[in-house]
Amino acid sequence: MELVLEQALIYTLAILFCLAVIILYLWRQKKKSRKVEEKILKAKAEGLYEPVSLHPVVDVNSCIRTGACISACPEKDILGIVNGKATTINASQCIGHGACFHACPTQAITLCIGTEQRGVDLPHINELFETNINGVYIAGELGGMGLIKNAVQQGGQAVENIVKYSNKHHEAEYDLVVVGAGPAGISASLTAKKHNLRCITLEQDTLGGAVFTFPRAKIVMTSAMELPLYGKVKLSETSKTELLDLWKEVIAKNNILIRENSKVESIEKLNGYFELKTLTGERYTTHNVLLSIGRRGTPRKLGVPGEQMEKVAYRLLDPEIISGKEILVVGGGDSAIESALLLADQNKVILSYRGDVFSRIKQKNNEKIHEAAVSGLVDLQFNTELSRIDKDFITLSNSKTGKELIYKNDLVYIFAGGELPTQFLEKVGIQITKKFGEAILKHK
């Protein structure tokens, strides 16, 4: 009898212990869920919850709560787990790394662009990166996939498709003309070289495309990538200068033909091939065209009085040589914030943003700019818009108070984004459609 009671007691204690472990586990999970729910409420209040571009969408029926997507994301608090299922938190801060997509063991994540309420204009391309015009391809940011790693991958894939499906017998001077020497264009040019294609790359500005316009110390890449004819680039936290030096080395080593300051003005379909004409009058004939010109197009101007002055610029190239100036930086994106921070060490900087909170910047930048504001390093002016530029002054208008603020000023840097090169694309004949939550990258 005593043995039976002893065994019953042991079993009871074991069961109670297991129940305690389960209850503790569930309590901790519930606590974590509440924290994520609080973050979501905060994100909604600050306007960070709704995505503005590429973002992950989770299939809750396939999600098994491993947390792999959260661990893989280089940014903070883009994803979290609520009641055992992954969900987005600060979706507007997602910048399209795609790490969550690849990390999910059950393939429960799809990368989409736009939402049911907010559409995003994108050119029409198929799974081969070909547009509605046979022989004209698009890769990189212009097609909806941002980030250097993604652009490099797409540039190479597009050329692989051209090699696989394109007719090799034609009368054109080139097999391929790549328009744009940014990450996608460089990758495409290297891939074309690998396959011995007759290829030339035309860049409207300088090698690197939009990357060249970044501040010198800007971190442009945070994960490894595969570069054609080079191999795996294992650099982490890579600066603009380091990446440009690498590209120059690979291009020189492989004798890649890139013509800078050659802006393509028109692309016309002739007898079985395309003719490209630049602003300076050069003409090129080719069997295929790959557009890797990015989404920025030309810098967006504000249209305010005085904007034509020489002291106004739309990119910051060498902040280290600027000192002792009264500077206004306009914008609420990463480029504006990084530029303001770089200039703040040696200058008096005002950062003007029309919103009352930054809605789409990297977490590190968000922390740094608020630290700079608290320390007085940067004068942060929310809810303001630049209304006038004079020789020695600028005027900001506060949308909340209605007051005008006048400051002494030497330089103005405007980072209001770029205008999608819609007119150029439509002139070529490429269809542009508005995407409402359409999948850009999904598992087959």
URNORUR-V643305 format. One record per residue. N is the residue number from 1. RES is the residue in three letters. NEAR is the number of other ideal C-beta (glycine too) atoms within 10 Angstrom. Layout:
n = <N | N>
res = <RES | RES>
near = <NEAR | NEAR>
This chain:
n = <1 | 2 | 3 | 4 | 5 | 6 | 7 | 8 | 9 | 10 | 11 | 12 | 13 | 14 | 15 | 16 | 17 | 18 | 19 | 20 | 21 | 22 | 23 | 24 | 25 | 26 | 27 | 28 | 29 | 30 | 31 | 32 | 33 | 34 | 35 | 36 | 37 | 38 | 39 | 40 | 41 | 42 | 43 | 44 | 45 | 46 | 47 | 48 | 49 | 50 | 51 | 52 | 53 | 54 | 55 | 56 | 57 | 58 | 59 | 60 | 61 | 62 | 63 | 64 | 65 | 66 | 67 | 68 | 69 | 70 | 71 | 72 | 73 | 74 | 75 | 76 | 77 | 78 | 79 | 80 | 81 | 82 | 83 | 84 | 85 | 86 | 87 | 88 | 89 | 90 | 91 | 92 | 93 | 94 | 95 | 96 | 97 | 98 | 99 | 100 | 101 | 102 | 103 | 104 | 105 | 106 | 107 | 108 | 109 | 110 | 111 | 112 | 113 | 114 | 115 | 116 | 117 | 118 | 119 | 120 | 121 | 122 | 123 | 124 | 125 | 126 | 127 | 128 | 129 | 130 | 131 | 132 | 133 | 134 | 135 | 136 | 137 | 138 | 139 | 140 | 141 | 142 | 143 | 144 | 145 | 146 | 147 | 148 | 149 | 150 | 151 | 152 | 153 | 154 | 155 | 156 | 157 | 158 | 159 | 160 | 161 | 162 | 163 | 164 | 165 | 166 | 167 | 168 | 169 | 170 | 171 | 172 | 173 | 174 | 175 | 176 | 177 | 178 | 179 | 180 | 181 | 182 | 183 | 184 | 185 | 186 | 187 | 188 | 189 | 190 | 191 | 192 | 193 | 194 | 195 | 196 | 197 | 198 | 199 | 200 | 201 | 202 | 203 | 204 | 205 | 206 | 207 | 208 | 209 | 210 | 211 | 212 | 213 | 214 | 215 | 216 | 217 | 218 | 219 | 220 | 221 | 222 | 223 | 224 | 225 | 226 | 227 | 228 | 229 | 230 | 231 | 232 | 233 | 234 | 235 | 236 | 237 | 238 | 239 | 240 | 241 | 242 | 243 | 244 | 245 | 246 | 247 | 248 | 249 | 250 | 251 | 252 | 253 | 254 | 255 | 256 | 257 | 258 | 259 | 260 | 261 | 262 | 263 | 264 | 265 | 266 | 267 | 268 | 269 | 270 | 271 | 272 | 273 | 274 | 275 | 276 | 277 | 278 | 279 | 280 | 281 | 282 | 283 | 284 | 285 | 286 | 287 | 288 | 289 | 290 | 291 | 292 | 293 | 294 | 295 | 296 | 297 | 298 | 299 | 300 | 301 | 302 | 303 | 304 | 305 | 306 | 307 | 308 | 309 | 310 | 311 | 312 | 313 | 314 | 315 | 316 | 317 | 318 | 319 | 320 | 321 | 322 | 323 | 324 | 325 | 326 | 327 | 328 | 329 | 330 | 331 | 332 | 333 | 334 | 335 | 336 | 337 | 338 | 339 | 340 | 341 | 342 | 343 | 344 | 345 | 346 | 347 | 348 | 349 | 350 | 351 | 352 | 353 | 354 | 355 | 356 | 357 | 358 | 359 | 360 | 361 | 362 | 363 | 364 | 365 | 366 | 367 | 368 | 369 | 370 | 371 | 372 | 373 | 374 | 375 | 376 | 377 | 378 | 379 | 380 | 381 | 382 | 383 | 384 | 385 | 386 | 387 | 388 | 389 | 390 | 391 | 392 | 393 | 394 | 395 | 396 | 397 | 398 | 399 | 400 | 401 | 402 | 403 | 404 | 405 | 406 | 407 | 408 | 409 | 410 | 411 | 412 | 413 | 414 | 415 | 416 | 417 | 418 | 419 | 420 | 421 | 422 | 423 | 424 | 425 | 426 | 427 | 428 | 429 | 430 | 431 | 432 | 433 | 434 | 435 | 436 | 437 | 438 | 439 | 440 | 441 | 442 | 443 | 444>
res = <MET | GLU | LEU | VAL | LEU | GLU | GLN | ALA | LEU | ILE | TYR | THR | LEU | ALA | ILE | LEU | PHE | CYS | LEU | ALA | VAL | ILE | ILE | LEU | TYR | LEU | TRP | ARG | GLN | LYS | LYS | LYS | SER | ARG | LYS | VAL | GLU | GLU | LYS | ILE | LEU | LYS | ALA | LYS | ALA | GLU | GLY | LEU | TYR | GLU | PRO | VAL | SER | LEU | HIS | PRO | VAL | VAL | ASP | VAL | ASN | SER | CYS | ILE | ARG | THR | GLY | ALA | CYS | ILE | SER | ALA | CYS | PRO | GLU | LYS | ASP | ILE | LEU | GLY | ILE | VAL | ASN | GLY | LYS | ALA | THR | THR | ILE | ASN | ALA | SER | GLN | CYS | ILE | GLY | HIS | GLY | ALA | CYS | PHE | HIS | ALA | CYS | PRO | THR | GLN | ALA | ILE | THR | LEU | CYS | ILE | GLY | THR | GLU | GLN | ARG | GLY | VAL | ASP | LEU | PRO | HIS | ILE | ASN | GLU | LEU | PHE | GLU | THR | ASN | ILE | ASN | GLY | VAL | TYR | ILE | ALA | GLY | GLU | LEU | GLY | GLY | MET | GLY | LEU | ILE | LYS | ASN | ALA | VAL | GLN | GLN | GLY | GLY | GLN | ALA | VAL | GLU | ASN | ILE | VAL | LYS | TYR | SER | ASN | LYS | HIS | HIS | GLU | ALA | GLU | TYR | ASP | LEU | VAL | VAL | VAL | GLY | ALA | GLY | PRO | ALA | GLY | ILE | SER | ALA | SER | LEU | THR | ALA | LYS | LYS | HIS | ASN | LEU | ARG | CYS | ILE | THR | LEU | GLU | GLN | ASP | THR | LEU | GLY | GLY | ALA | VAL | PHE | THR | PHE | PRO | ARG | ALA | LYS | ILE | VAL | MET | THR | SER | ALA | MET | GLU | LEU | PRO | LEU | TYR | GLY | LYS | VAL | LYS | LEU | SER | GLU | THR | SER | LYS | THR | GLU | LEU | LEU | ASP | LEU | TRP | LYS | GLU | VAL | ILE | ALA | LYS | ASN | ASN | ILE | LEU | ILE | ARG | GLU | ASN | SER | LYS | VAL | GLU | SER | ILE | GLU | LYS | LEU | ASN | GLY | TYR | PHE | GLU | LEU | LYS | THR | LEU | THR | GLY | GLU | ARG | TYR | THR | THR | HIS | ASN | VAL | LEU | LEU | SER | ILE | GLY | ARG | ARG | GLY | THR | PRO | ARG | LYS | LEU | GLY | VAL | PRO | GLY | GLU | GLN | MET | GLU | LYS | VAL | ALA | TYR | ARG | LEU | LEU | ASP | PRO | GLU | ILE | ILE | SER | GLY | LYS | GLU | ILE | LEU | VAL | VAL | GLY | GLY | GLY | ASP | SER | ALA | ILE | GLU | SER | ALA | LEU | LEU | LEU | ALA | ASP | GLN | ASN | LYS | VAL | ILE | LEU | SER | TYR | ARG | GLY | ASP | VAL | PHE | SER | ARG | ILE | LYS | GLN | LYS | ASN | ASN | GLU | LYS | ILE | HIS | GLU | ALA | ALA | VAL | SER | GLY | LEU | VAL | ASP | LEU | GLN | PHE | ASN | THR | GLU | LEU | SER | ARG | ILE | ASP | LYS | ASP | PHE | ILE | THR | LEU | SER | ASN | SER | LYS | THR | GLY | LYS | GLU | LEU | ILE | TYR | LYS | ASN | ASP | LEU | VAL | TYR | ILE | PHE | ALA | GLY | GLY | GLU | LEU | PRO | THR | GLN | PHE | LEU | GLU | LYS | VAL | GLY | ILE | GLN | ILE | THR | LYS | LYS | PHE | GLY | GLU | ALA | ILE | LEU | LYS | HIS | LYS>
near = <5 | 6 | 7 | 8 | 9 | 10 | 10 | 10 | 10 | 10 | 10 | 10 | 10 | 10 | 10 | 10 | 10 | 10 | 10 | 10 | 10 | 10 | 10 | 10 | 10 | 10 | 10 | 10 | 15 | 11 | 9 | 14 | 17 | 11 | 12 | 19 | 15 | 11 | 17 | 20 | 12 | 14 | 21 | 13 | 10 | 15 | 15 | 25 | 19 | 15 | 24 | 18 | 19 | 23 | 25 | 27 | 17 | 19 | 15 | 12 | 8 | 15 | 18 | 13 | 12 | 15 | 14 | 18 | 24 | 18 | 11 | 17 | 18 | 14 | 18 | 15 | 18 | 25 | 25 | 22 | 19 | 18 | 12 | 11 | 17 | 26 | 19 | 22 | 24 | 25 | 22 | 21 | 25 | 24 | 18 | 21 | 22 | 24 | 21 | 26 | 20 | 14 | 16 | 23 | 10 | 14 | 13 | 22 | 26 | 19 | 21 | 22 | 24 | 22 | 17 | 7 | 8 | 14 | 15 | 22 | 14 | 21 | 23 | 15 | 22 | 10 | 8 | 14 | 25 | 21 | 23 | 13 | 16 | 11 | 21 | 23 | 29 | 26 | 31 | 33 | 26 | 27 | 25 | 26 | 21 | 21 | 21 | 24 | 21 | 25 | 30 | 27 | 21 | 27 | 30 | 23 | 19 | 29 | 31 | 18 | 18 | 26 | 18 | 9 | 11 | 18 | 10 | 8 | 6 | 17 | 10 | 20 | 15 | 22 | 22 | 27 | 26 | 34 | 25 | 29 | 30 | 28 | 32 | 34 | 29 | 33 | 31 | 35 | 31 | 24 | 26 | 30 | 19 | 15 | 15 | 9 | 20 | 14 | 25 | 20 | 26 | 24 | 25 | 18 | 17 | 14 | 19 | 22 | 24 | 22 | 22 | 18 | 18 | 23 | 22 | 14 | 13 | 20 | 19 | 20 | 22 | 17 | 18 | 13 | 20 | 13 | 20 | 22 | 15 | 16 | 9 | 9 | 20 | 9 | 15 | 10 | 10 | 21 | 17 | 20 | 14 | 14 | 21 | 19 | 11 | 17 | 25 | 13 | 11 | 20 | 20 | 9 | 10 | 14 | 7 | 21 | 15 | 19 | 14 | 14 | 12 | 21 | 14 | 22 | 15 | 13 | 23 | 13 | 15 | 10 | 9 | 13 | 18 | 21 | 17 | 22 | 14 | 18 | 12 | 10 | 7 | 13 | 11 | 21 | 17 | 23 | 23 | 29 | 26 | 32 | 30 | 31 | 28 | 22 | 21 | 20 | 17 | 12 | 15 | 16 | 13 | 15 | 6 | 19 | 13 | 17 | 14 | 9 | 11 | 6 | 17 | 20 | 14 | 20 | 16 | 24 | 12 | 9 | 23 | 12 | 7 | 16 | 10 | 8 | 14 | 17 | 25 | 26 | 26 | 26 | 22 | 22 | 18 | 20 | 25 | 25 | 26 | 25 | 25 | 32 | 22 | 21 | 24 | 21 | 12 | 15 | 17 | 18 | 24 | 21 | 29 | 27 | 22 | 16 | 13 | 12 | 13 | 26 | 19 | 18 | 23 | 20 | 14 | 15 | 20 | 18 | 12 | 18 | 24 | 13 | 12 | 20 | 16 | 10 | 9 | 8 | 17 | 23 | 16 | 19 | 19 | 17 | 16 | 24 | 16 | 22 | 15 | 15 | 21 | 12 | 9 | 10 | 13 | 27 | 19 | 20 | 18 | 15 | 13 | 9 | 10 | 7 | 10 | 12 | 15 | 11 | 17 | 10 | 20 | 16 | 19 | 24 | 24 | 23 | 24 | 18 | 17 | 15 | 14 | 20 | 20 | 13 | 10 | 19 | 23 | 12 | 13 | 21 | 13 | 21 | 13 | 13 | 13 | 11 | 17 | 14 | 17 | 16 | 12 | 22 | 18 | 13 | 14 | 4>
